[in-house]
Amino acid sequence: MTIEKSFLQSAIKRLAYYKDLGDKTFAQLTDADFHYQPNEASNSIAIIIQHTAGNMLSRWTDFLTSDGEKEWRNRDTEFEEQHLSKKQLIDLWEKGWQCLLDALNALAEDDLLKTIYIRSESLLVVDAVNRQLAHYPYHVGQIIYVAKTITNNNWQNLSIAKGNSSQFNNQMNTKK
């Protein structure tokens, strides 16, 4: 397998993992939880979803052939409360992720060194993918942090729970 193919598969796998973390977080929340805003300077989960989905749809629609900042995108509106229901927010989340994953799955190895544009800035495809590998997990982490604040002691851990690292490591070593 080529390094290019490995990179694409790894990027898709890592991004799918972060989508899954978001999905598992949303399952723990009520409709109202999506709109909880910790303070005026912070975004609610709803706003983070609106922004992330807006970014994904803009960046990954016609990824190789048009600027990643589409004329139809209104980024500022993404940061305004739209009063969407939990279902509408999850549908928007899914639409963004589907656009991203479809675009990544359509890339060929030789596409990685092509030049694309975001806000008229030229980037190699590999750099654009790396850029989003940093951007989307950043926002998923924000979503999880706000959700943990809301759910407090009812939070269902998504990874290794505090104090369970040794137990987890032993389980992994047993699987070898």
C-alpha positions as CSV (number, residue, x, y, z in Angstrom):
1,M,0.0,0.0,0.0
2,T,1.3,3.5,-0.8
3,I,1.8,6.2,1.7
4,E,-0.9,8.2,-0.1
5,K,-3.4,5.5,0.3
6,S,-2.5,4.9,3.9
7,F,-2.9,8.6,4.6
8,L,-6.3,8.8,3.1
9,Q,-7.5,5.7,4.9
10,S,-6.1,7.0,8.2
11,A,-7.7,10.4,7.8
12,I,-11.1,8.8,7.1
13,K,-10.7,6.5,10.1
14,R,-9.7,9.3,12.4
15,L,-12.5,11.7,11.3
16,A,-15.1,8.9,11.6
17,Y,-13.9,8.3,15.2
18,Y,-14.5,11.9,16.1
19,K,-17.9,11.9,14.4
20,D,-18.7,8.8,16.5
21,L,-17.7,10.6,19.7
22,G,-20.1,13.4,18.8
23,D,-22.9,10.9,18.0
24,K,-22.4,9.2,21.4
25,T,-22.4,12.6,23.1
26,F,-25.7,13.6,21.5
27,A,-27.3,10.4,22.6
28,Q,-26.8,11.6,26.2
29,L,-28.4,15.0,25.7
30,T,-31.9,16.4,25.8
31,D,-33.3,18.9,23.3
32,A,-32.7,21.7,25.7
33,D,-29.1,20.6,26.4
34,F,-28.1,21.4,22.8
35,H,-28.9,25.1,23.5
36,Y,-27.2,25.5,26.9
37,Q,-24.6,28.2,26.7
38,P,-22.1,28.2,29.6
39,N,-21.5,32.0,29.3
40,E,-21.9,34.8,26.7
41,A,-18.4,34.2,25.3
42,S,-19.0,30.4,24.8
43,N,-21.0,28.6,22.1
44,S,-23.8,26.2,22.7
45,I,-23.6,22.7,21.3
46,A,-26.2,23.8,18.7
47,I,-24.0,26.6,17.5
48,I,-20.9,24.4,17.3
49,I,-22.9,21.9,15.2
50,Q,-24.2,24.7,12.9
51,H,-20.7,26.0,12.4
52,T,-19.1,22.6,11.9
53,A,-21.7,21.5,9.4
54,G,-21.5,24.8,7.6
55,N,-17.8,24.5,7.4
56,M,-17.9,20.9,6.1
57,L,-20.6,21.6,3.5
58,S,-18.6,24.6,2.3
59,R,-15.2,23.0,2.3
60,W,-16.1,19.6,0.9
61,T,-18.7,20.4,-1.7
62,D,-16.9,20.4,-5.1
63,F,-13.7,20.0,-3.1
64,L,-11.2,19.8,-5.9
65,T,-12.9,22.2,-8.3
66,S,-14.2,25.3,-6.3
67,D,-13.0,27.5,-3.5
68,G,-13.7,26.0,-0.1
69,E,-15.4,29.1,1.1
70,K,-18.6,29.0,-1.0
71,E,-20.5,32.1,-1.9
72,W,-23.7,30.6,-0.4
73,R,-22.1,30.1,3.0
74,N,-23.0,32.6,5.7
75,R,-20.5,31.8,8.4
76,D,-21.7,34.6,10.7
77,T,-25.2,33.1,10.8
78,E,-23.7,29.8,11.9
79,F,-22.9,31.5,15.2
80,E,-26.4,32.7,15.8
81,E,-29.0,30.7,17.6
82,Q,-31.3,29.1,15.0
83,H,-33.6,27.4,17.5
84,L,-33.3,24.0,15.8
85,S,-34.6,20.9,17.5
86,K,-32.3,18.0,18.5
87,K,-33.4,16.1,15.4
88,Q,-32.7,19.1,13.1
89,L,-29.3,19.6,14.6
90,I,-28.4,15.9,14.3
91,D,-29.7,15.9,10.7
92,L,-27.4,19.0,10.0
93,W,-24.5,17.2,11.7
94,E,-25.0,14.1,9.5
95,K,-25.3,16.1,6.3
96,G,-22.0,17.8,7.0
97,W,-20.2,14.6,7.9
98,Q,-21.7,12.8,4.9
99,C,-20.4,15.6,2.6
100,L,-16.9,15.4,4.1
101,L,-16.6,11.6,4.1
102,D,-18.0,11.3,0.6
103,A,-15.4,13.8,-0.6
104,L,-12.6,12.0,1.1
105,N,-13.7,8.6,-0.1
106,A,-13.7,10.0,-3.7
107,L,-10.1,11.2,-3.5
108,A,-7.5,9.3,-5.4
109,E,-3.9,9.0,-4.3
110,D,-2.7,11.5,-6.9
111,D,-5.2,14.1,-5.7
112,L,-3.2,14.7,-2.5
113,L,-0.6,16.9,-4.3
114,K,-3.2,18.9,-6.2
115,T,-3.8,22.5,-5.3
116,I,-7.2,23.6,-3.9
117,Y,-8.3,27.0,-2.6
118,I,-9.9,28.1,0.7
119,R,-10.7,31.9,0.7
120,S,-8.4,32.2,-2.3
121,E,-5.5,30.7,-0.3
122,S,-3.8,27.9,-2.2
123,L,-3.3,24.7,-0.3
124,L,-2.2,21.2,-1.3
125,V,-5.0,18.7,-0.8
126,V,-2.9,16.9,1.9
127,D,-2.6,20.2,3.8
128,A,-6.3,20.9,3.5
129,V,-7.1,17.5,4.9
130,N,-4.7,18.0,7.8
131,R,-6.2,21.4,8.5
132,Q,-9.6,19.8,8.9
133,L,-8.2,16.9,11.0
134,A,-7.3,19.6,13.5
135,H,-10.4,21.7,13.1
136,Y,-13.2,19.2,13.5
137,P,-11.8,17.3,16.5
138,Y,-11.2,20.7,18.2
139,H,-15.0,21.3,17.9
140,V,-15.9,17.8,18.9
141,G,-13.9,18.3,22.1
142,Q,-15.8,21.5,22.8
143,I,-19.1,19.6,22.3
144,I,-18.0,16.9,24.7
145,Y,-16.8,19.4,27.3
146,V,-20.1,21.3,27.3
147,A,-22.0,18.0,27.4
148,K,-20.0,16.8,30.4
149,T,-20.7,20.1,32.2
150,I,-24.4,19.7,31.5
151,T,-24.7,16.0,32.4
152,N,-22.2,16.1,35.4
153,N,-22.4,12.8,37.3
154,N,-24.7,11.3,34.7
155,W,-22.1,11.5,32.0
156,Q,-21.3,8.2,30.3
157,N,-17.6,8.1,29.5
158,L,-16.6,7.7,25.9
159,S,-13.1,6.4,26.5
160,I,-11.0,5.3,29.5
161,A,-12.6,6.4,32.7
162,K,-10.6,8.2,35.3
163,G,-8.6,5.7,37.4
164,N,-9.1,2.8,34.9
165,S,-5.9,3.2,32.8
166,S,-4.1,0.2,34.3
167,Q,-7.2,-2.0,33.9
168,F,-7.6,-0.9,30.3
169,N,-3.9,-1.4,29.5
170,N,-4.0,-4.9,31.0
171,Q,-7.1,-5.7,28.8
172,M,-5.2,-4.5,25.7
173,N,-2.1,-6.6,26.6
174,T,-4.3,-9.7,27.1
175,K,-5.7,-9.3,23.6
176,K,-2.2,-9.4,22.1
